[in-house]
Amino acid sequence: MLDSGYVTKWVLPVLAFLGIFTPAAKAADPFQQGSVQVSVAVGTGTAFSQDYLVLGIGGGYYVLDGLLVGARLDGWFGHSPSIYQLTPEVRYVINALPQLKPYVGVYYSRTFYEGLPDLNALGARAGAYVPLGGPAFLGAGIAYEQLQNCDSAVYRDCSRTYPELSLMFAF
């Protein structure tokens, strides 16, 4: 565990230099109507009894204050079959607290499998963003999805719940 002296002396200056943590900078509200969001995601997923590295990139637009319409593309790497997932979503960010931005959302997902039929899923997510300074936010949450027309003999699990962690930049 890091002590606060170490964080103050080394970690915060490095993050400030990199532009990730800027305590003096007060950015415009990134969740207001007209704002654009870009996100990257890194995580793991399990499919066909194998663990995959999941990498994603996404974007969205706030059509109203707090209301995001966006999409994300994920690639699942490390095993066979190859898996790619396209996920359009609607998300609402509750922007009442300065240091915590809870969110809820719903999404549709189309998953493309190499050599197997593609699947559709409906899902919901909830979590929160924590400001890192400037336009950067760390997001953490949980998602639940239900596969549509799923053959449990082929796909084993037709629903899943998983944690999400993301680094989001708004401008």
C-alpha positions in Angstrom: 0.0 0.0 0.0 1.3 3.5 -0.9 1.6 6.1 1.8 0.3 9.6 1.1 3.8 11.1 1.1 4.9 8.8 -1.8 1.7 9.6 -3.7 2.2 13.4 -3.2 5.9 13.3 -4.0 5.9 11.0 -7.0 2.6 9.8 -8.3 0.7 13.0 -8.6 3.5 15.0 -10.3 4.0 12.2 -12.9 0.2 12.0 -13.6 0.1 15.8 -13.9 3.0 15.8 -16.3 1.2 13.2 -18.4 -1.9 15.4 -18.3 -4.0 12.7 -16.6 -4.4 14.5 -13.2 -4.6 18.3 -13.3 -6.0 19.4 -9.9 -5.9 23.1 -10.8 -7.8 22.7 -14.1 -11.6 22.9 -14.0 -13.0 21.5 -17.3 -16.4 22.3 -18.7 -19.1 19.7 -17.7 -18.3 16.7 -19.9 -21.8 15.3 -19.4 -23.7 18.2 -20.8 -25.6 18.3 -24.1 -23.3 18.5 -27.1 -20.3 16.8 -25.4 -18.4 14.0 -27.0 -17.0 11.0 -25.2 -14.2 8.7 -26.2 -13.4 5.5 -24.2 -11.0 2.7 -24.2 -11.6 -0.6 -22.3 -9.3 -3.4 -21.2 -10.5 -6.5 -19.4 -11.0 -10.2 -19.5 -13.9 -12.4 -20.6 -14.6 -16.0 -20.6 -16.2 -17.8 -23.6 -16.2 -21.5 -24.5 -14.4 -22.3 -21.2 -11.5 -20.1 -22.2 -10.2 -16.8 -20.9 -9.8 -13.9 -23.4 -8.2 -10.5 -23.3 -10.9 -8.0 -24.2 -9.9 -4.7 -25.8 -12.5 -2.1 -26.7 -12.8 1.4 -28.1 -16.0 3.5 -28.1 -17.6 6.9 -28.5 -20.7 8.7 -27.8 -22.6 12.0 -28.0 -24.7 13.7 -25.2 -28.0 14.4 -26.9 -29.3 15.9 -23.6 -27.6 16.8 -20.4 -26.5 13.4 -18.9 -28.0 11.4 -21.8 -25.4 9.6 -23.9 -26.0 7.8 -27.2 -23.0 5.8 -28.3 -21.4 2.6 -29.4 -18.4 0.4 -28.6 -16.4 -2.2 -30.6 -14.6 -4.9 -28.6 -12.2 -7.6 -29.8 -11.6 -10.8 -27.8 -8.1 -12.0 -28.2 -5.9 -15.0 -27.1 -8.0 -18.0 -28.1 -10.1 -19.5 -30.8 -12.7 -18.7 -32.1 -12.1 -15.1 -32.8 -14.8 -12.9 -31.2 -15.8 -9.3 -32.0 -18.7 -7.4 -30.4 -20.5 -4.3 -31.5 -22.5 -2.6 -28.8 -24.8 0.5 -29.3 -26.0 1.9 -26.1 -28.0 4.6 -24.2 -26.5 5.7 -20.9 -27.7 8.3 -18.3 -25.0 9.9 -16.1 -26.3 11.5 -12.9 -24.2 14.6 -12.6 -25.2 15.9 -9.1 -22.0 15.1 -7.2 -18.6 16.7 -8.0 -16.4 13.6 -7.3 -18.7 10.7 -8.3 -20.9 10.4 -11.4 -23.2 7.4 -11.2 -24.6 6.0 -14.4 -27.2 3.5 -15.6 -27.7 2.3 -19.2 -29.2 -0.2 -21.6 -27.6 -1.7 -24.7 -28.0 -4.1 -27.6 -25.0 -6.2 -28.6 -24.2 -8.1 -31.7 -21.4 -10.7 -31.2 -19.6 -12.1 -34.2 -18.0 -15.5 -33.7 -15.5 -17.2 -36.2 -17.2 -20.4 -37.4 -20.3 -20.1 -35.3 -23.6 -18.2 -35.7 -23.6 -14.6 -34.5 -25.6 -13.7 -31.4 -27.6 -10.8 -30.3 -27.9 -9.8 -26.6 -29.8 -7.2 -24.6 -28.2 -5.8 -21.5 -28.1 -3.2 -18.7 -25.2 -1.6 -16.8 -24.7 0.5 -13.8 -21.6 2.1 -12.3 -19.9 5.4 -11.7 -17.2 7.7 -13.1 -14.6 9.3 -10.9 -12.9 12.4 -12.3 -9.1 12.1 -12.7 -8.7 15.7 -13.7 -9.1 17.6 -16.9 -11.1 15.5 -19.4 -10.1 12.1 -18.0 -12.5 9.8 -15.9 -12.1 6.4 -14.5 -15.3 4.3 -14.9 -16.2 1.2 -12.9 -19.4 -0.8 -13.0 -21.2 -4.0 -13.6 -23.1 -5.2 -16.6 -25.7 -7.9 -17.1 -26.7 -9.3 -20.5 -29.1 -11.9 -21.8 -28.4 -13.7 -25.1 -31.3 -13.9 -27.5 -32.1 -17.2 -29.3 -29.3 -18.9 -27.4 -28.6 -22.6 -27.7 -27.2 -23.5 -24.2 -25.7 -26.7 -25.6 -23.4 -24.6 -27.9 -22.9 -21.4 -25.9 -23.1 -22.9 -22.4 -24.2 -19.7 -20.7 -27.0 -17.7 -22.1 -26.7 -14.8 -19.6 -23.8 -13.3 -17.9 -22.8 -10.7 -15.4 -19.4 -9.1 -15.5 -17.5 -6.1 -14.1 -16.4 -3.2 -16.3 -13.5 -0.8 -15.9 -12.8 2.0 -18.4 -10.8 5.1 -18.9 -12.9 7.8 -20.6 -12.0 11.1 -22.1 -14.6 13.8 -22.7 -14.3 16.9 -24.8 
